[in-house]
Amino acid sequence: MSSPANAGGSKLLKLEDWWAVWIGLFIFILGLGQVFGSDLLGWVVKTGSFTDISKALAPISKTYSKIIPGYMSLILTYLFLLAITTIGAAAMGSNVKKYIAGFTIIFWLTYGCIMLGQIAQISTPPNAAAQAKAGITWSLGLGEMGLVFAMIVGLIIGNFFTGLAKFLEEAAKPEWFIKTGIVILGAAIGIKTIEAAALAGTVIVRGLCAVVEAYLIYWPVVYFISRRYFKFTPEWSAPLASGISICGVSAAIATGAAIRSRPVVPVVLSAVIIVFVAVELLFLPFLAAATLYEEPMVAGAWMGLAVKSDGGAIASGALTESLIYAKVYAVKGINYAKDWVLMVTTTTKVFIDIFIGVWAFILAIVWSVYRIDKRDGAQEKGQKVSPMEIWERFPKFIIGFIATLVIMFLAGLSNPDIVKPAKSGMDHANALRSIFFALCFFSIGLITNVRKLWAEGMGKIVVVYAVCLFGFILWVGLFISWVFYHGIMPPLA
């Protein structure tokens, strides 16, 4: 959130929302270098699944991996993020020396958690082929556990090492980090949309139907249940509905910003969402393979509608395809073309993601016009609301998200030749987006008082999530997937 120091001067240079836009767009522009033949982000570090820690780190581009060792790529990534975020922090009125010191500690602790989450036994999909390739005999398939580890470490410091937590406070900016990541994410979604459009128009039309389900069926039902039966306030119910029904953490945070919820709201929801995504990954692909192996496209769409994170949904789609293809070949001798089930999952998820910004804008207007939440002493429902107030409430980082998405989508449509290099550049930018997300999770833990969180209703949130997910979201999603994909089969290999 913005500090009081931000009251004066141009809001374009004083607000976290705007600095999320500026930094996100800057990284996006660097990623576009690939389109013009310049690899400007290939030096960014990536951490792959590993059994030997000496081989864990490498530059994301093969070009740079030949000249830069992995540890140097990590150092360059740290220096780059330190430089661009320090400029923003200084403009927003932060204590620069404290920010630099705090960010340095937060970055290295966070990246340690990312590496921990990439240990092969933790991150490798739990199927025999992937395990054999990694040289291991068992795995959990929890590819996003690095985020959970980051939050846990942050929680430990924030609740048991309060002196260190106070020292790091200047650099713990979860909303800024996640908003910057969401701006970068827009470009990746734009590219995915182009790729899906090139593959199958039929799948895209059905993918659009997922938007109707997620936003007009799931969302109001979750909101109603949390309000009516669990007595949550609108401040909690709206981000909770978005997190459960749309796209997990990103949707919950975008909604929280749109309705001006307190920071504690997306903090709690983020923790709960990640845990439930991990739970779904452990059983849902196997359930789909056991019951839907004769309807692989239905299974793929179901993963996109049911698993509430991008990484979790794509991972579940890939695992589901692998399990179903193996079973169909064993039972019927049919060999389907690769990636069609995964494409259905990805397309379904992408179309849900695209409308996050639109939905946040709609909720910002509704909350302003109808004064749904009066925590700030707002005027009564029915009184006139100025367009300026709606603009003030609108989460500015959504502008960056939509801008990167639309630019990539239109550019790819007008010139298909740039899609491949643009995808490569956006993959490099996404490596930084992943780090911003992890920094957000660490910072969330750092500023979180567990006792206060439980008092805010974490226990009830877990119950609401479980009731909604297992009570109707999974099964409505399965029904919708069946309606639109029943009888549609992948092409033969």
Residue pairs with C-beta under 8 A, 6 or more apart in sequence:
1 16
1 175
1 263
2 14
2 15
2 16
2 92
3 92
3 93
3 94
5 92
5 93
6 14
6 15
6 92
6 93
7 14
8 14
11 18
12 18
13 19
13 91
13 92
14 91
14 92
14 93
15 92
15 396
16 92
16 173
16 175
16 176
16 179
17 179
17 257
17 395
17 396
17 397
18 396
19 88
19 91
19 92
19 176
19 180
20 176
20 179
20 180
20 182
20 183
20 396
20 397
20 400
21 183
21 396
21 397
21 399
21 400
22 88
23 84
23 85
23 88
23 180
23 183
24 179
24 180
24 181
24 182
24 183
24 184
24 186
24 397
24 400
24 401
24 404
25 183
25 400
25 403
25 404
26 84
27 41
27 184
27 429
27 432
27 433
28 183
28 184
28 187
28 404
28 407
28 426
28 429
30 40
30 41
30 425
30 429
31 40
31 41
31 187
31 422
31 425
31 426
31 428
31 429
32 422
32 425
33 39
33 40
33 41
33 425
34 40
34 421
34 422
34 424
34 425
34 428
35 418
35 421
35 422
35 425
39 61
39 63
39 64
39 428
40 425
41 60
41 61
41 425
41 428
41 429
41 431
41 432
42 59
42 60
42 61
42 63
42 64
42 428
43 59
43 60
43 61
43 64
43 68
43 73
43 76
43 77
44 59
44 60
44 73
44 76
44 77
44 80
44 428
44 431
44 432
45 57
45 58
45 59
45 60
45 70
45 73
45 74
45 76
45 77
45 431
46 57
46 58
46 59
46 60
46 431
47 56
47 57
47 111
47 114
47 115
47 118
48 56
48 58
48 118
49 118
49 119
49 120
49 123
49 124
49 134
50 56
50 118
50 119
50 120
51 119
51 120
51 134
51 135
51 136
53 115
55 70
56 70
56 115
56 118
57 70
57 71
57 73
57 74
57 115
58 65
58 70
58 73
59 65
59 68
59 70
59 73
60 73
60 427
60 428
60 431
61 428
64 73
68 76
74 111
77 432
77 435
78 104
78 107
78 108
78 111
81 103
81 107
81 432
81 435
82 100
82 103
82 104
82 107
85 99
85 103
86 96
86 99
86 100
86 103
88 176
89 96
89 99
89 170
89 171
89 173
90 96
90 99
94 170
95 170
98 167
98 170
98 171
99 170
99 171
100 171
101 167
101 171
102 167
102 168
102 169
102 170
102 171
102 172
103 171
105 168
105 171
106 168
106 171
106 172
106 439
106 442
106 443
106 446
107 439
109 150
109 153
109 442
110 150
110 435
110 438
110 439
110 441
110 442
111 435
111 438
113 146
113 147
113 149
113 150
113 153
113 438
113 442
114 146
114 150
114 434
114 435
114 438
115 146
116 122
116 145
116 146
116 149
117 123
117 142
117 143
117 144
117 145
117 146
117 147
117 148
117 149
118 146
120 134
120 135
120 136
120 139
121 136
121 138
121 139
121 140
122 139
122 140
122 142
122 145
123 139
123 140
123 141
123 142
123 143
123 145
124 130
124 131
124 134
124 136
124 139
124 140
124 141
125 139
125 141
125 143
125 315
125 318
125 319
125 322
126 138
126 139
126 140
126 141
126 282
126 319
127 319
127 322
127 323
129 322
130 139
130 322
131 137
131 138
131 139
140 282
141 281
141 282
141 315
141 319
142 278
142 281
143 311
143 312
143 315
144 274
144 277
144 278
144 309
144 311
144 312
145 278
146 438
147 274
147 437
147 438
147 441
148 274
148 275
148 278
148 441
150 438
150 439
150 441
150 442
150 445
151 270
151 271
151 274
151 441
151 442
151 444
151 445
152 445
153 442
153 445
154 441
154 442
154 443
154 444
154 445
154 446
154 447
154 448
155 445
155 446
155 448
155 450
156 445
157 164
157 165
157 168
157 445
157 446
158 165
158 445
158 446
158 447
158 448
158 449
159 448
159 449
159 450
165 446
165 447
168 446
169 446
169 447
171 443
172 442
172 443
172 446
172 447
173 443
174 263
174 266
174 267
174 439
174 440
174 441
174 443
174 444
174 447
175 253
175 257
175 263
175 266
175 440
177 436
177 437
177 439
177 440
177 443
178 249
178 250
178 253
178 266
178 436
178 437
178 440
179 253
179 257
179 395
179 397
180 397
180 433
180 436
181 433
181 434
181 436
181 437
181 440
182 250
182 253
182 254
182 356
182 397
182 398
182 400
182 401
183 397
183 400
183 401
183 404
184 404
184 429
184 430
184 432
184 433
184 436
185 250
185 310
185 353
185 401
185 430
185 433
186 357
186 400
186 401
186 402
186 403
186 404
186 405
186 408
187 404
187 405
187 407
187 408
187 426
187 429
188 426
188 427
188 429
188 430
188 433
189 350
189 353
189 354
189 405
190 404
190 405
190 406
190 407
190 408
190 409
190 412
191 408
191 412
191 419
191 422
191 423
191 426
192 346
192 347
192 350
193 350
193 351
193 354
193 405
193 409
194 408
194 409
194 412
194 413
194 416
194 419
195 419
195 423
196 203
196 204
196 207
196 343
196 346
196 347
196 350
197 204
197 413
198 416
198 419
199 343
199 347
200 343
202 488
203 343
203 344
203 347
204 347
204 351
206 301
206 348
206 484
206 485
207 304
207 344
207 347
207 348
207 350
207 351
208 351
209 480
209 484
210 301
210 304
210 305
210 348
210 351
210 352
210 480
211 351
211 352
211 354
211 355
213 305
213 476
213 477
213 480
214 245
214 246
214 305
214 352
215 245
215 246
215 355
215 359
217 476
218 241
218 244
218 245
218 246
218 473
218 476
219 241
219 242
219 245
219 246
219 359
220 241
221 245
221 468
221 472
222 237
222 240
222 241
222 244
222 245
222 464
222 468
222 473
223 237
223 238
223 240
223 241
225 464
225 467
225 468
226 232
226 236
226 237
226 240
226 241
226 464
227 234
227 237
230 460
230 463
230 464
232 240
232 457
232 460
232 464
233 373
234 259
234 367
234 372
234 373
235 259
235 261
235 262
235 265
235 373
235 375
236 261
236 265
236 457
236 461
238 255
238 256
238 259
238 261
238 363
238 367
239 252
239 253
239 255
239 256
239 259
239 261
239 265
239 266
239 269
240 252
240 269
240 461
240 464
240 465
241 255
242 251
242 252
242 254
242 255
242 359
243 249
243 251
243 252
243 255
243 269
243 270
243 272
243 273
243 308
244 273
244 308
244 464
244 465
244 468
244 469
244 473
245 308
245 468
245 473
246 308
246 352
246 356
246 359
247 308
247 309
247 310
247 349
247 352
247 353
247 356
248 273
248 274
248 277
248 308
248 309
248 310
248 312
249 266
249 269
249 270
249 273
249 274
249 309
249 437
250 310
250 353
250 356
251 356
251 359
252 265
252 266
252 269
252 270
252 273
253 266
253 270
254 356
254 357
254 359
254 360
254 395
254 398
255 261
255 359
255 360
255 363
256 265
256 266
256 269
257 360
257 395
257 397
258 360
258 361
258 363
258 364
258 367
258 393
258 394
258 395
258 398
259 363
259 364
259 367
259 372
259 373
259 393
260 367
260 373
260 376
260 393
261 373
263 447
264 448
264 452
264 453
264 456
266 444
267 444
267 447
267 448
267 453
268 453
268 456
268 457
268 458
268 461
269 461
270 441
270 444
271 444
271 458
272 458
272 461
272 462
272 465
273 308
273 309
273 465
274 309
274 441
276 308
276 465
276 466
276 469
277 307
277 308
277 309
277 312
278 312
280 306
280 307
280 308
280 312
280 316
280 469
281 307
281 312
281 315
281 316
281 319
284 302
284 303
284 306
284 307
284 316
284 320
284 474
285 303
285 316
285 319
285 320
285 323
286 323
288 299
288 302
288 303
288 320
288 323
288 324
289 299
289 320
289 323
289 324
289 327
292 298
292 299
292 302
292 324
293 299
293 323
293 324
293 327
293 328
293 331
294 328
295 482
295 485
295 486
295 487
296 321
296 324
296 325
296 328
296 336
296 340
296 341
296 489
296 490
297 340
297 341
297 344
297 485
297 488
297 489
297 490
298 478
298 481
298 482
298 485
298 486
299 320
299 324
299 341
299 481
300 317
300 320
300 321
300 340
300 341
300 342
300 343
300 344
300 345
300 348
300 485
301 344
301 345
301 348
301 480
301 481
301 484
301 485
302 477
302 478
302 481
303 313
303 316
303 317
303 320
303 345
304 313
304 317
304 344
304 345
304 346
304 347
304 348
304 349
304 352
305 348
305 352
305 477
305 480
305 481
306 313
306 316
306 473
306 474
306 477
306 478
307 313
307 316
310 349
310 353
313 345
313 346
313 349
314 342
314 345
314 346
314 349
316 345
317 341
317 342
317 344
317 345
317 346
318 342
318 345
320 341
320 345
321 338
321 339
321 340
321 341
321 342
324 341
325 335
325 336
325 338
325 341
328 334
328 336
329 335
334 492
335 492
335 493
336 489
336 490
336 491
336 492
336 493
337 490
337 491
337 492
337 493
338 493
340 490
340 491
341 490
344 485
354 405
356 398
356 401
357 398
357 401
357 402
357 405
360 395
360 398
361 394
361 398
364 390
364 393
364 394
364 395
365 390
366 372
367 373
367 393
368 385
368 389
368 390
368 393
369 385
369 390
370 381
371 378
371 379
371 380
371 381
371 383
408 422
408 426
411 418
411 422
412 418
412 419
412 422
